[in-house]
Amino acid sequence: MSSPGRRTAGLHQPRGRDQNEYRRCEKAPRGTVDTPSNLGSDATKDISAALTALLADVFSLYVKTKNVHWHISGSHFRDYHLLLDAQAAQIFAMTDEIAERGRKIGGTTNRSIGHTARVKHIEDNDAHFVAPEDMLAELKEDNYALTQRMRQTHNVCDDHGDVATASLIENWIDEAQSRSWFLFEATRRA
């Protein structure tokens, strides 16, 4: 027997006026929350799922970019180090916008490193040593792949008429293309 205010399944059930809000959120379809949105439940479910996967890829690319930033060496170290730091900051800036957009439309988002690892597409590179040119080339390919996934997410948004999320994605695509271009130029043979 449970009473108001008693812990149930690790969650604190609120008392009084908040009890109705708790019940509405508890009954929301999995992957959604009771947030005002005029997109509809299918749109919320599909778009938030796409954003969850996108966020996992963006987090993974951020960590990978910082890894290269920390481990790159060679005659162009300073230039690469600064380039990768700027790119990592740009990538990290996307994370909060992606997560908050998913919540704003009534969805949920990534909850842990394990959750992120399960849904990401960006492959890890745990090699002890990777040549600088190979590191940069791998990041370039990862940014190209991220651009493709953003286009797929954009298509989901288009299917549901979510122009606000699509608009954000268009800017992120442009940023990813710029990162890919810089990485391409940094590894091009003269």
N, CA and C atoms as a LAMMPS dump frame, in Angstrom:
ITEM: TIMESTEP
0
ITEM: NUMBER OF ATOMS
570
ITEM: BOX BOUNDS ff ff ff
-5.0000000000000000e+02 5.0000000000000000e+02
-5.0000000000000000e+02 5.0000000000000000e+02
-5.0000000000000000e+02 5.0000000000000000e+02
ITEM: ATOMS id mol type element x y z
1 1 1 N 0.848 -1.167 0
2 1 2 C 0 0 0
3 1 3 C 0.892 1.227 0
4 2 1 N 0.619 2.159 -0.907
5 2 2 C 1.438 3.356 -0.926
6 2 3 C 0.568 4.557 -0.616
7 3 1 N 1.181 5.514 0.003
8 3 2 C 0.47 6.738 0.346
9 3 3 C 1.138 7.91 -0.353
10 4 1 N 0.396 9.029 -0.52
11 4 2 C 1.007 10.187 -1.167
12 4 3 C 2.287 10.576 -0.445
13 5 1 N 3.295 10.912 -1.223
14 5 2 C 4.558 11.324 -0.657
15 5 3 C 5.503 10.157 -0.39
16 6 1 N 5.029 8.938 -0.562
17 6 2 C 5.87 7.775 -0.317
18 6 3 C 6.677 7.459 -1.571
19 7 1 N 7.901 6.998 -1.393
20 7 2 C 8.753 6.663 -2.532
21 7 3 C 8.255 5.368 -3.189
22 8 1 N 8.104 5.439 -4.509
23 8 2 C 7.661 4.286 -5.268
24 8 3 C 8.604 4.118 -6.44
25 9 1 N 9.209 2.954 -6.555
26 9 2 C 10.124 2.657 -7.65
27 9 3 C 11.2 3.731 -7.789
28 10 1 N 11.695 4.225 -6.667
29 10 2 C 12.781 5.189 -6.717
30 10 3 C 12.347 6.61 -7.018
31 11 1 N 11.064 6.842 -7.187
32 11 2 C 10.57 8.18 -7.495
33 11 3 C 9.76 8.711 -6.328
34 12 1 N 9.881 9.98 -6.102
35 12 2 C 9.098 10.616 -5.053
36 12 3 C 7.776 11.062 -5.661
37 13 1 N 6.686 10.596 -5.123
38 13 2 C 5.375 11.035 -5.591
39 13 3 C 4.998 12.308 -4.845
40 14 1 N 4.724 13.371 -5.568
41 14 2 C 4.368 14.628 -4.914
42 14 3 C 2.983 14.568 -4.285
43 15 1 N 2.746 15.48 -3.359
44 15 2 C 1.455 15.555 -2.669
45 15 3 C 0.629 16.689 -3.232
46 16 1 N -0.671 16.628 -2.952
47 16 2 C -1.568 17.746 -3.246
48 16 3 C -1.704 18.055 -4.72
49 17 1 N -1.633 19.36 -5.012
50 17 2 C -1.86 19.858 -6.367
51 17 3 C -0.925 19.218 -7.392
52 18 1 N 0.316 18.935 -7.003
53 18 2 C 1.285 18.352 -7.922
54 18 3 C 0.994 16.896 -8.257
55 19 1 N 0.12 16.241 -7.503
56 19 2 C -0.204 14.842 -7.729
57 19 3 C -0.798 14.638 -9.127
58 20 1 N -1.68 15.544 -9.568
59 20 2 C -2.283 15.412 -10.897
60 20 3 C -1.234 15.554 -11.994
61 21 1 N -0.311 16.488 -11.834
62 21 2 C 0.77 16.657 -12.81
63 21 3 C 1.621 15.394 -12.87
64 22 1 N 1.912 14.817 -11.714
65 22 2 C 2.694 13.587 -11.646
66 22 3 C 1.984 12.467 -12.408
67 23 1 N 0.685 12.324 -12.202
68 23 2 C -0.072 11.265 -12.884
69 23 3 C -0.094 11.48 -14.392
70 24 1 N -0.249 12.745 -14.848
71 24 2 C -0.246 13.014 -16.289
72 24 3 C 1.09 12.621 -16.906
73 25 1 N 2.187 13 -16.268
74 25 2 C 3.507 12.653 -16.781
75 25 3 C 3.742 11.154 -16.734
76 26 1 N 3.251 10.494 -15.669
77 26 2 C 3.407 9.061 -15.52
78 26 3 C 2.681 8.31 -16.636
79 27 1 N 1.566 8.861 -17.129
80 27 2 C 0.768 8.201 -18.162
81 27 3 C 1.185 8.591 -19.58
82 28 1 N 2.107 9.535 -19.72
83 28 2 C 2.535 9.965 -21.05
84 28 3 C 3.159 8.786 -21.783
85 29 1 N 3.017 8.739 -23.125
86 29 2 C 3.635 7.653 -23.888
87 29 3 C 5.14 7.613 -23.638
88 30 1 N 5.703 6.408 -23.627
89 30 2 C 7.143 6.256 -23.389
90 30 3 C 7.91 7.144 -24.369
91 31 1 N 8.883 7.879 -23.847
92 31 2 C 9.684 8.758 -24.686
93 31 3 C 9.103 10.149 -24.8
94 32 1 N 7.985 10.406 -24.14
95 32 2 C 7.394 11.738 -24.177
96 32 3 C 7.068 12.18 -22.763
97 33 1 N 6.883 13.462 -22.609
98 33 2 C 6.428 14.018 -21.344
99 33 3 C 5.264 14.939 -21.644
100 34 1 N 4.516 15.262 -20.626
101 34 2 C 3.339 16.097 -20.823
102 34 3 C 3.756 17.573 -20.904
103 35 1 N 4.338 17.945 -22.019
104 35 2 C 4.757 19.317 -22.284
105 35 3 C 3.859 19.862 -23.382
106 36 1 N 3.377 21.083 -23.222
107 36 2 C 2.502 21.639 -24.262
108 36 3 C 3.204 21.672 -25.621
109 37 1 N 2.586 21.075 -26.615
110 37 2 C 3.111 21.064 -27.975
111 37 3 C 1.945 20.803 -28.908
112 38 1 N 1.975 21.416 -30.041
113 38 2 C 0.918 21.18 -31.013
114 38 3 C 1.385 20.275 -32.145
115 39 1 N 2.446 19.53 -31.926
116 39 2 C 2.966 18.646 -32.965
117 39 3 C 2.24 17.306 -33.03
118 40 1 N 1.645 16.871 -31.957
119 40 2 C 0.991 15.565 -31.936
120 40 3 C 1.917 14.504 -31.383
121 41 1 N 1.342 13.434 -30.866
122 41 2 C 2.137 12.413 -30.172
123 41 3 C 3.077 11.653 -31.111
124 42 1 N 2.638 11.352 -32.342
125 42 2 C 3.53 10.653 -33.28
126 42 3 C 4.723 11.528 -33.636
127 43 1 N 4.477 12.807 -33.876
128 43 2 C 5.569 13.727 -34.205
129 43 3 C 6.539 13.833 -33.041
130 44 1 N 5.995 13.989 -31.844
131 44 2 C 6.848 14.095 -30.662
132 44 3 C 7.708 12.851 -30.506
133 45 1 N 7.101 11.693 -30.649
134 45 2 C 7.827 10.424 -30.502
135 45 3 C 8.921 10.296 -31.564
136 46 1 N 8.586 10.543 -32.822
137 46 2 C 9.543 10.376 -33.92
138 46 3 C 10.674 11.404 -33.86
139 47 1 N 10.308 12.65 -33.638
140 47 2 C 11.322 13.708 -33.633
141 47 3 C 12.223 13.582 -32.416
142 48 1 N 11.656 13.306 -31.249
143 48 2 C 12.51 13.184 -30.058
144 48 3 C 13.43 11.971 -30.169
145 49 1 N 12.969 10.888 -30.788
146 49 2 C 13.843 9.727 -30.995
147 49 3 C 14.998 10.082 -31.933
148 50 1 N 14.695 10.813 -32.996
149 50 2 C 15.744 11.235 -33.93
150 50 3 C 16.723 12.182 -33.245
151 51 1 N 16.206 13.084 -32.413
152 51 2 C 17.082 14.016 -31.695
153 51 3 C 17.933 13.298 -30.646
154 52 1 N 17.39 12.263 -30.03
155 52 2 C 18.157 11.487 -29.053
156 52 3 C 19.361 10.829 -29.731
157 53 1 N 19.149 10.225 -30.885
158 53 2 C 20.252 9.605 -31.629
159 53 3 C 21.239 10.669 -32.11
160 54 1 N 20.715 11.797 -32.569
161 54 2 C 21.582 12.885 -33.024
162 54 3 C 22.432 13.4 -31.868
163 55 1 N 21.827 13.572 -30.704
164 55 2 C 22.58 14.034 -29.543
165 55 3 C 23.682 13.044 -29.177
166 56 1 N 23.402 11.765 -29.259
167 56 2 C 24.425 10.753 -28.976
168 56 3 C 25.595 10.888 -29.939
169 57 1 N 25.294 11.107 -31.205
170 57 2 C 26.362 11.283 -32.2
171 57 3 C 27.153 12.562 -31.947
172 58 1 N 26.469 13.622 -31.582
173 58 2 C 27.143 14.896 -31.336
174 58 3 C 28.042 14.777 -30.099
175 59 1 N 27.543 14.162 -29.031
176 59 2 C 28.39 13.941 -27.847
177 59 3 C 29.607 13.104 -28.213
178 60 1 N 29.4 12.051 -28.973
179 60 2 C 30.503 11.175 -29.364
180 60 3 C 31.528 11.93 -30.205
181 61 1 N 31.056 12.734 -31.137
182 61 2 C 31.977 13.515 -31.969
183 61 3 C 32.713 14.552 -31.129
184 62 1 N 32.04 15.137 -30.153
185 62 2 C 32.701 16.084 -29.255
186 62 3 C 33.863 15.41 -28.521
187 63 1 N 33.595 14.252 -27.901
188 63 2 C 34.634 13.551 -27.153
189 63 3 C 35.767 13.135 -28.082
190 64 1 N 35.427 12.667 -29.267
191 64 2 C 36.448 12.237 -30.218
192 64 3 C 37.292 13.423 -30.678
193 65 1 N 36.662 14.568 -30.908
194 65 2 C 37.395 15.756 -31.325
195 65 3 C 38.337 16.217 -30.215
196 66 1 N 37.857 16.189 -28.964
197 66 2 C 38.732 16.55 -27.838
198 66 3 C 39.872 15.542 -27.692
199 67 1 N 39.594 14.269 -27.93
200 67 2 C 40.639 13.256 -27.868
201 67 3 C 41.746 13.56 -28.867
202 68 1 N 41.353 13.901 -30.094
203 68 2 C 42.359 14.244 -31.103
204 68 3 C 43.081 15.53 -30.681
205 69 1 N 42.354 16.497 -30.201
206 69 2 C 42.934 17.752 -29.705
207 69 3 C 44.008 17.467 -28.648
208 70 1 N 43.735 16.537 -27.742
209 70 2 C 44.677 16.214 -26.672
210 70 3 C 45.871 15.396 -27.153
211 71 1 N 45.687 14.594 -28.207
212 71 2 C 46.721 13.639 -28.593
213 71 3 C 47.429 13.94 -29.905
214 72 1 N 47.027 14.969 -30.602
215 72 2 C 47.686 15.265 -31.884
216 72 3 C 49.112 15.742 -31.627
217 73 1 N 49.976 15.457 -32.552
218 73 2 C 51.374 15.855 -32.424
219 73 3 C 51.903 16.204 -33.813
220 74 1 N 53.12 16.642 -33.868
221 74 2 C 53.748 16.9 -35.148
222 74 3 C 54.041 18.37 -35.387
223 75 1 N 54.517 18.636 -36.585
224 75 2 C 55.001 19.986 -36.92
225 75 3 C 53.891 21.033 -36.945
226 76 1 N 52.643 20.636 -37.145
227 76 2 C 51.525 21.585 -37.167
228 76 3 C 50.692 21.515 -35.887
229 77 1 N 51.341 21.049 -34.817
230 77 2 C 50.637 20.816 -33.56
231 77 3 C 49.801 22.017 -33.13
232 78 1 N 50.414 23.198 -33.063
233 78 2 C 49.705 24.367 -32.539
234 78 3 C 48.464 24.681 -33.385
235 79 1 N 48.619 24.679 -34.69
236 79 2 C 47.478 24.972 -35.572
237 79 3 C 46.365 23.946 -35.409
238 80 1 N 46.728 22.669 -35.393
239 80 2 C 45.727 21.617 -35.231
240 80 3 C 45.074 21.692 -33.857
241 81 1 N 45.89 21.911 -32.834
242 81 2 C 45.4 21.982 -31.468
243 81 3 C 44.341 23.087 -31.333
244 82 1 N 44.62 24.253 -31.875
245 82 2 C 43.672 25.369 -31.812
246 82 3 C 42.436 25.114 -32.672
247 83 1 N 42.625 24.573 -33.868
248 83 2 C 41.496 24.245 -34.751
249 83 3 C 40.551 23.267 -34.067
250 84 1 N 41.104 22.212 -33.485
251 84 2 C 40.279 21.176 -32.869
252 84 3 C 39.592 21.679 -31.607
253 85 1 N 40.233 22.564 -30.874
254 85 2 C 39.602 23.138 -29.692
255 85 3 C 38.391 23.973 -30.105
256 86 1 N 38.544 24.765 -31.158
257 86 2 C 37.422 25.579 -31.652
258 86 3 C 36.305 24.687 -32.174
259 87 1 N 36.659 23.625 -32.9
260 87 2 C 35.634 22.717 -33.421
261 87 3 C 34.908 21.993 -32.286
262 88 1 N 35.65 21.567 -31.282
263 88 2 C 35.023 20.883 -30.148
264 88 3 C 34.044 21.81 -29.43
265 89 1 N 34.419 23.056 -29.266
266 89 2 C 33.529 24.018 -28.603
267 89 3 C 32.246 24.208 -29.415
268 90 1 N 32.37 24.27 -30.728
269 90 2 C 31.201 24.423 -31.593
270 90 3 C 30.295 23.199 -31.492
271 91 1 N 30.883 22.028 -31.485
272 91 2 C 30.113 20.786 -31.379
273 91 3 C 29.412 20.715 -30.021
274 92 1 N 30.151 21.027 -28.956
275 92 2 C 29.565 20.971 -27.612
276 92 3 C 28.395 21.94 -27.476
277 93 1 N 28.478 23.091 -28.124
278 93 2 C 27.399 24.085 -28.053
279 93 3 C 26.089 23.526 -28.608
280 94 1 N 26.167 22.573 -29.513
281 94 2 C 24.969 21.97 -30.096
282 94 3 C 24.224 21.093 -29.091
283 95 1 N 24.952 20.508 -28.141
284 95 2 C 24.35 19.483 -27.295
285 95 3 C 23.155 20 -26.504
286 96 1 N 23.303 21.145 -25.882
287 96 2 C 22.21 21.676 -25.07
288 96 3 C 21.012 22.044 -25.935
289 97 1 N 21.275 22.599 -27.098
290 97 2 C 20.171 22.967 -28.004
291 97 3 C 19.408 21.741 -28.466
292 98 1 N 20.118 20.665 -28.777
293 98 2 C 19.451 19.432 -29.226
294 98 3 C 18.595 18.854 -28.099
295 99 1 N 19.189 18.731 -26.91
296 99 2 C 18.457 18.151 -25.777
297 99 3 C 17.255 19.009 -25.406
298 100 1 N 17.445 20.319 -25.346
299 100 2 C 16.332 21.192 -24.968
300 100 3 C 15.247 21.221 -26.034
301 101 1 N 15.618 21.086 -27.289
302 101 2 C 14.593 21.044 -28.344
303 101 3 C 13.735 19.794 -28.179
304 102 1 N 14.365 18.667 -27.893
305 102 2 C 13.605 17.44 -27.66
306 102 3 C 12.648 17.566 -26.488
307 103 1 N 13.101 18.201 -25.426
308 103 2 C 12.234 18.401 -24.252
309 103 3 C 11.138 19.424 -24.55
310 104 1 N 11.484 20.453 -25.307
311 104 2 C 10.522 21.52 -25.617
312 104 3 C 9.316 20.994 -26.391
313 105 1 N 9.535 19.986 -27.225
314 105 2 C 8.419 19.442 -28.009
315 105 3 C 7.68 18.341 -27.26
316 106 1 N 8.122 18.046 -26.033
317 106 2 C 7.418 17.054 -25.226
318 106 3 C 8.075 15.697 -25.178
319 107 1 N 9.283 15.588 -25.7
320 107 2 C 9.992 14.312 -25.679
321 107 3 C 10.975 14.231 -24.537
322 108 1 N 11.685 13.14 -24.496
323 108 2 C 12.766 12.971 -23.532
324 108 3 C 14.071 12.961 -24.313
325 109 1 N 15.157 12.855 -23.593
326 109 2 C 16.452 12.863 -24.258
327 109 3 C 17.412 11.926 -23.537
328 110 1 N 18.635 11.913 -23.952
329 110 2 C 19.639 11.004 -23.413
330 110 3 C 19.729 11.135 -21.895
331 111 1 N 19.854 9.986 -21.248
332 111 2 C 19.84 9.965 -19.788
333 111 3 C 21.166 9.554 -19.161
334 112 1 N 22.072 8.985 -19.951
335 112 2 C 23.33 8.508 -19.376
336 112 3 C 24.357 8.276 -20.483
337 113 1 N 25.581 8.04 -20.056
338 113 2 C 26.637 7.691 -21.01
339 113 3 C 26.298 6.351 -21.669
340 114 1 N 25.761 5.428 -20.89
341 114 2 C 25.377 4.133 -21.452
342 114 3 C 24.301 4.267 -22.509
343 115 1 N 23.298 5.1 -22.243
344 115 2 C 22.238 5.34 -23.213
345 115 3 C 22.831 5.931 -24.483
346 116 1 N 23.713 6.913 -24.323
347 116 2 C 24.374 7.541 -25.464
348 116 3 C 25.154 6.498 -26.262
349 117 1 N 25.891 5.636 -25.57
350 117 2 C 26.696 4.611 -26.242
351 117 3 C 25.83 3.636 -27.035
352 118 1 N 24.639 3.352 -26.535
353 118 2 C 23.759 2.397 -27.221
354 118 3 C 23.173 2.957 -28.51
355 119 1 N 22.974 4.266 -28.615
356 119 2 C 22.285 4.803 -29.795
357 119 3 C 23.19 5.585 -30.748
358 120 1 N 24.452 5.762 -30.411
359 120 2 C 25.356 6.542 -31.27
360 120 3 C 25.766 5.759 -32.514
361 121 1 N 26.173 6.502 -33.536
362 121 2 C 26.691 5.905 -34.759
363 121 3 C 28.188 6.174 -34.931
364 122 1 N 28.685 7.21 -34.317
365 122 2 C 30.102 7.58 -34.417
366 122 3 C 30.935 6.497 -33.729
367 123 1 N 31.89 5.944 -34.463
368 123 2 C 32.731 4.88 -33.915
369 123 3 C 33.839 5.464 -33.05
370 124 1 N 34.146 4.785 -31.958
371 124 2 C 35.264 5.171 -31.107
372 124 3 C 36.577 4.794 -31.781
373 125 1 N 37.629 5.471 -31.385
374 125 2 C 38.974 5.096 -31.8
375 125 3 C 39.842 5.118 -30.558
376 126 1 N 40.093 3.95 -30.005
377 126 2 C 40.862 3.821 -28.781
378 126 3 C 42.313 3.432 -29.033
379 127 1 N 42.776 3.584 -30.267
380 127 2 C 44.147 3.2 -30.602
381 127 3 C 45.144 4.012 -29.777
382 128 1 N 46.232 3.366 -29.415
383 128 2 C 47.263 4.029 -28.626
384 128 3 C 47.919 5.16 -29.408
385 129 1 N 48.141 4.953 -30.699
386 129 2 C 48.729 6.004 -31.54
387 129 3 C 48.031 5.998 -32.899
388 130 1 N 47.691 7.179 -33.356
389 130 2 C 47.146 7.372 -34.696
390 130 3 C 47.89 8.569 -35.281
391 131 1 N 48.356 8.422 -36.51
392 131 2 C 49.081 9.521 -37.162
393 131 3 C 48.168 10.744 -37.258
394 132 1 N 48.73 11.947 -37.101
395 132 2 C 47.91 13.163 -37.134
396 132 3 C 47.009 13.27 -38.365
397 133 1 N 47.538 12.955 -39.529
398 133 2 C 46.734 13.052 -40.758
399 133 3 C 45.567 12.078 -40.721
400 134 1 N 45.794 10.893 -40.159
401 134 2 C 44.725 9.898 -40.052
402 134 3 C 43.659 10.331 -39.046
403 135 1 N 44.1 10.964 -37.95
404 135 2 C 43.151 11.48 -36.962
405 135 3 C 42.228 12.51 -37.604
406 136 1 N 42.842 13.448 -38.315
407 136 2 C 42.052 14.518 -38.933
408 136 3 C 41.134 13.966 -40.019
409 137 1 N 41.631 13.017 -40.792
410 137 2 C 40.809 12.406 -41.843
411 137 3 C 39.609 11.667 -41.237
412 138 1 N 39.821 10.997 -40.109
413 138 2 C 38.721 10.288 -39.45
414 138 3 C 37.675 11.277 -38.938
415 139 1 N 38.127 12.383 -38.35
416 139 2 C 37.186 13.408 -37.896
417 139 3 C 36.418 14.017 -39.065
418 140 1 N 37.096 14.197 -40.185
419 140 2 C 36.424 14.73 -41.377
420 140 3 C 35.305 13.792 -41.807
421 141 1 N 35.59 12.499 -41.857
422 141 2 C 34.572 11.52 -42.244
423 141 3 C 33.429 11.468 -41.229
424 142 1 N 33.765 11.587 -39.953
425 142 2 C 32.725 11.603 -38.917
426 142 3 C 31.818 12.821 -39.065
427 143 1 N 32.388 13.97 -39.414
428 143 2 C 31.572 15.164 -39.638
429 143 3 C 30.696 15.007 -40.876
430 144 1 N 31.228 14.373 -41.927
431 144 2 C 30.405 14.083 -43.111
432 144 3 C 29.229 13.174 -42.718
433 145 1 N 29.521 12.136 -41.948
434 145 2 C 28.478 11.195 -41.523
435 145 3 C 27.444 11.903 -40.639
436 146 1 N 27.906 12.786 -39.755
437 146 2 C 26.982 13.537 -38.913
438 146 3 C 26.067 14.411 -39.774
439 147 1 N 26.624 14.994 -40.824
440 147 2 C 25.816 15.81 -41.734
441 147 3 C 24.697 14.974 -42.345
442 148 1 N 25.005 13.758 -42.736
443 148 2 C 23.986 12.873 -43.314
444 148 3 C 22.899 12.54 -42.296
445 149 1 N 23.284 12.269 -41.062
446 149 2 C 22.289 11.967 -40.032
447 149 3 C 21.439 13.191 -39.705
448 150 1 N 22.048 14.362 -39.773
449 150 2 C 21.255 15.577 -39.554
450 150 3 C 20.236 15.76 -40.678
451 151 1 N 20.621 15.43 -41.892
452 151 2 C 19.662 15.502 -43.014
453 151 3 C 18.506 14.529 -42.797
454 152 1 N 18.823 13.33 -42.306
455 152 2 C 17.771 12.35 -42.023
456 152 3 C 16.832 12.865 -40.934
457 153 1 N 17.403 13.483 -39.906
458 153 2 C 16.585 14.055 -38.831
459 153 3 C 15.745 15.204 -39.368
460 154 1 N 16.323 15.991 -40.252
461 154 2 C 15.592 17.09 -40.897
462 154 3 C 14.381 16.535 -41.651
463 155 1 N 14.569 15.418 -42.332
464 155 2 C 13.457 14.793 -43.062
465 155 3 C 12.332 14.362 -42.121
466 156 1 N 12.694 13.843 -40.951
467 156 2 C 11.683 13.474 -39.955
468 156 3 C 10.905 14.72 -39.543
469 157 1 N 11.631 15.804 -39.313
470 157 2 C 10.976 17.065 -38.937
471 157 3 C 10.057 17.557 -40.05
472 158 1 N 10.533 17.475 -41.29
473 158 2 C 9.706 17.885 -42.435
474 158 3 C 8.431 17.054 -42.528
475 159 1 N 8.562 15.744 -42.298
476 159 2 C 7.393 14.855 -42.369
477 159 3 C 6.303 15.257 -41.373
478 160 1 N 6.724 15.865 -40.259
479 160 2 C 5.775 16.239 -39.205
480 160 3 C 5.532 17.744 -39.122
481 161 1 N 6.082 18.492 -40.052
482 161 2 C 5.862 19.938 -40.072
483 161 3 C 6.552 20.701 -38.954
484 162 1 N 7.632 20.167 -38.407
485 162 2 C 8.36 20.834 -37.325
486 162 3 C 9.444 21.731 -37.928
487 163 1 N 9.037 22.92 -38.316
488 163 2 C 9.974 23.841 -38.975
489 163 3 C 11.004 24.414 -38.002
490 164 1 N 10.668 24.525 -36.731
491 164 2 C 11.61 25.084 -35.756
492 164 3 C 12.832 24.175 -35.589
493 165 1 N 12.599 22.881 -35.401
494 165 2 C 13.721 21.952 -35.274
495 165 3 C 14.482 21.87 -36.59
496 166 1 N 13.766 21.829 -37.7
497 166 2 C 14.423 21.78 -39.01
498 166 3 C 15.326 22.989 -39.216
499 167 1 N 14.877 24.147 -38.775
500 167 2 C 15.675 25.362 -38.922
501 167 3 C 16.979 25.279 -38.132
502 168 1 N 16.911 24.762 -36.912
503 168 2 C 18.13 24.577 -36.118
504 168 3 C 19.087 23.621 -36.824
505 169 1 N 18.54 22.53 -37.336
506 169 2 C 19.358 21.514 -38
507 169 3 C 20.06 22.101 -39.221
508 170 1 N 19.405 22.984 -39.949
509 170 2 C 20.035 23.593 -41.123
510 170 3 C 21.306 24.346 -40.738
511 171 1 N 21.272 25.046 -39.614
512 171 2 C 22.476 25.747 -39.147
513 171 3 C 23.56 24.756 -38.729
514 172 1 N 23.158 23.667 -38.058
515 172 2 C 24.138 22.672 -37.632
516 172 3 C 24.772 21.964 -38.825
517 173 1 N 24.001 21.755 -39.888
518 173 2 C 24.558 21.162 -41.103
519 173 3 C 25.628 22.074 -41.671
520 174 1 N 25.354 23.372 -41.737
521 174 2 C 26.335 24.319 -42.243
522 174 3 C 27.613 24.286 -41.405
523 175 1 N 27.471 24.225 -40.084
524 175 2 C 28.639 24.16 -39.204
525 175 3 C 29.438 22.875 -39.445
526 176 1 N 28.757 21.75 -39.591
527 176 2 C 29.44 20.473 -39.831
528 176 3 C 30.158 20.489 -41.173
529 177 1 N 29.543 21.1 -42.181
530 177 2 C 30.204 21.208 -43.479
531 177 3 C 31.458 22.074 -43.384
532 178 1 N 31.397 23.136 -42.59
533 178 2 C 32.585 23.981 -42.39
534 178 3 C 33.697 23.198 -41.688
535 179 1 N 33.334 22.433 -40.664
536 179 2 C 34.343 21.624 -39.98
537 179 3 C 34.971 20.619 -40.93
538 180 1 N 34.144 19.972 -41.739
539 180 2 C 34.653 18.995 -42.713
540 180 3 C 35.595 19.664 -43.7
541 181 1 N 35.239 20.838 -44.167
542 181 2 C 36.057 21.579 -45.117
543 181 3 C 37.419 21.923 -44.505
544 182 1 N 37.427 22.44 -43.272
545 182 2 C 38.689 22.781 -42.612
546 182 3 C 39.557 21.542 -42.431
547 183 1 N 38.951 20.438 -42.04
548 183 2 C 39.702 19.204 -41.854
549 183 3 C 40.217 18.673 -43.186
550 184 1 N 39.43 18.81 -44.236
551 184 2 C 39.881 18.413 -45.574
552 184 3 C 41.095 19.232 -45.989
553 185 1 N 41.003 20.547 -45.827
554 185 2 C 42.106 21.408 -46.226
555 185 3 C 43.355 21.151 -45.386
556 186 1 N 43.17 20.814 -44.117
557 186 2 C 44.306 20.556 -43.233
558 186 3 C 45.048 19.271 -43.612
559 187 1 N 44.342 18.366 -44.273
560 187 2 C 44.973 17.08 -44.641
561 187 3 C 45.274 16.963 -46.114
562 188 1 N 44.96 17.998 -46.883
563 188 2 C 45.211 17.921 -48.33
564 188 3 C 46.7 17.975 -48.623
565 189 1 N 47.109 17.127 -49.525
566 189 2 C 48.506 17.121 -49.976
567 189 3 C 48.679 18.217 -51.017
568 190 1 N 49.732 19.022 -50.863
569 190 2 C 49.988 20.137 -51.79
570 190 3 C 50.441 19.635 -53.143
